[in-house]
Amino acid sequence: MNTLKDIQKCIGIEFKDEALLKLAVTHSSYINEFPEIAPESNERLEFLGDAVLDMIIAEELYFKYPEQHEGELSALRASLVCSATLANIAQTIGLGNCLLLGKGEEASGGRNKEANLAGAFEALLAAIYIDKGLETTRSFLLKLFDKELVKLSEKELCVDYKSRLQHIFQSRKGGNKETPVYYIIGEAGPDHNRIFTAEVRAGNHVLGQGHGKSKKIAETEAARAALESLK
């Protein structure tokens, strides 16, 4: 089992008030068995952390994807902050090994349960927020979510912008309903930091061009540029 010092070293944050960190990893099953040692569980911190998480991710999506309307932004946020994602991130920082659990919860594999990990991660966010403030919490969270945000760009938005463009062409009246076709027209940079350039065309007409760290992102940006030009 990791100590509070271990988790602080892993996340790169040193708490002024370690009692907050201990509270963040205290499961309700632990206080049921040891009320004299831990009179409160992490559930109140989890409540606050859930709100902090939603706010930071909502702000990031709002500015990152200005073309998305409210419903689309809500769907993107929900896909990011689901329990499975939070639990996976909690595991990467060794949070499961720090949990204070009751004997029964420990015996039933509580350190690896999705709900326990996700809840502890939200509680940890709240503890950081109270101890260090919003900017430190934002920096910590977005660093952990970097890969998830990249995946979102490659999957969710790729389908969205490209499907919007496809729909525009399919809904046109008349017999000529050309389908937008994507081409990778350039690559630049070293292998570990490749930048691709894509074009989307309808027949011989270039509709838009985009760049990105993967072919999918470049095509997404090309579709986004095409939609802007069609406005």
N, C-alpha and C positions, 0 to 999 in steps of 0.2 A: 504493500500500500504506500502510495506517495504521500509526502508531507506537504504542508502548506508552503514551505520554502521551495519544494520541487515545482509546484504549480506556478508559483511566482516567477521562478527561473525560466520555466517553459514558455510562459506568455510574455515575458519581458516587462512585467509590471510589478513594482514593489509597493505593497499596500502600506499606507500610514496606519490604518486600522485593520489589523489582521483578523479581528473578530468578525468583520464583514465577510471576509473570505471564508472563514470557518462556517459562518451561517449559510453562505451560498452552497456549500457542499453537504449540508445537514439534511438528510431525508427524513420525512415524517416518521418512518418506522424506527428511526434511532431515538427520537424524543419519546416515543411510546414506551421504549424499554429503559431509557436513561433520562427521565425528565429532570432529575436533579443536576445533571451535567449540561444538558442542552434543552432549555425550556421552550425553544422556538425552532420550527423547521424553516426551510428555504422557500416556503410557498408564497409568503408576502413579497420576498425579493423577486421570485419568479413572475409575479403579477406585474411588478414595475418593469422588470427586464423585458417582458413581452411588449410593453408599450414603447420602450426605448428602441428595441429591435425594429419594430414596425415603422417608427418615425425615421430612423436612420436609413433603412432600406427604401422607404417611400421617397425620401428626399433624393437619394442617389438615383433612383429610377426616374423621378420627375425631371431632373436636369440631364440625365444621360439619354433619355428617349423623349424629346419634346414633341414628337409627332403622335405619340400614343394618347388615346383618350382615357378617361377615368376608369372605365371598365377593363380596358386592356392593362393598365398599370396595376390595377387590383389583382388581376389574374397573374401577372408576372411576379408581384410581391408574394402572393400565396404559394407560387411554385418554388420560390427561394426560401421562405421561412418555414417550410413544412417540418414536421418532427424528425423525419428521416435525415434531412440535411443537417439539422441542428445536432442530432445525435452523432452523425459522422464527424462533424467538426469538433464536437466535444471529445470524441475518441482521439483525434489527432493531437490534441493538447494534453492528453492523459488525464482528463477530468474524471473518468470512471474510476480510476485507481485512487482518487482522493475522496470519494464519497463516504460519508459516515452513514452506515446502514445498520438497521436492526439485524439480529441473528437470522431471523426467518427470511428477510429480504436478501441478505447476503447468500444464504443457502440456495435460494431460488434463482441465482444469477442476476441479482439486481444491478450489479456494476455494468452489465451489458444491455440492460433493458432500455429500449428507445425512449420511453416516457421519462425515465429517471435521468438519462443523459441530456435530453432536450430541456427538461425543466431546470437541471443544474446549470446548463449553459446560459439560459435566460437569467437565472439568479446571479450568475457570475457577471453578466453584463450590468445588471443593476448595481452590484457591489462596486464594480469599476466606476460606474457613473456617479455613485454617491462619494466614493473615495477620491476620484481623480477628475471628474467633470466630463462634460459632453465631448470635447474635442479628443481627449485620450480614448474614450469609448468608441467614437466614430472611427478613429485610426485603427484601433485594435480589431474592430468588427470587419471593416472593409478589407483589411489585409487578409483575414481568414476567408472572406467571401469572394476574393479575387477570381479564383478558378470557377466558382459557381456563376459569377457574372459573365465570364467569358463563354461558358456553356450556354447561358441564356441568349447571348448574342448569336451564337452559332445555330441554335435550335429554334427557340421561340420566335425571335424576330426575323430570322431567315424565312421561315414559313409565312410570317405575317406580311412583310413587305412584298415578297414575291407573289404571294397569293392575291394580294390587293391588285398588283399590276396585272396579273393573269385575268382577274375578274373584269377589269376595265376593258381588256381586249375581247374577252368572250361576250361581253354585253353589248358590244358595238353592233349597230344595225348594218345590214348589207351582207353580201356574200364573202367579202374579203376580211376574214378574221385571223390575221396573222398571230402566231404565238410568240411571245417574247423568248428569245434564246440567249443564254449566257455564255460568254467566252472569257477565258483567262488570257489576257494579252501581254502580261508582263510579270516578272518576278525580280526582286532586288533584295540586297542585304545578305548577311551570313546565314548559314543553315539554322542556327539557333534563334535567329530573329528575322525570319523571312517576311517580306511584305509583298502581297499579291495585288495585281490590278486586274479588275474585271470590267467587261462591257456587257450591257444588255442591248440586244438589237431586235428590231422587227423588220424582217427582210433586210434591205441594205441600209436601213436607217438606224443610227445609234441613238438609243433612248437615254442612256445614262452610263456613268462610269463611277467605279468605287474602288477603294483600297482597304486592305485589312491583313491581319496576321494569319489568316487562313483563307482558303478559296471560298468557303461558305460566307465568311464575313465580307469579303470583297464583293461577292455577288449580292449580298444583302444591301451593301452600301450603293451598289449600282442600281438596284431596284428602288431604293430610297430616292436617289438622284433622279431617276426616271419619273417617279411620282411627283416630285417637286416641279420638274419641267412641264409635266402634263397639266399642272394646276393653271 
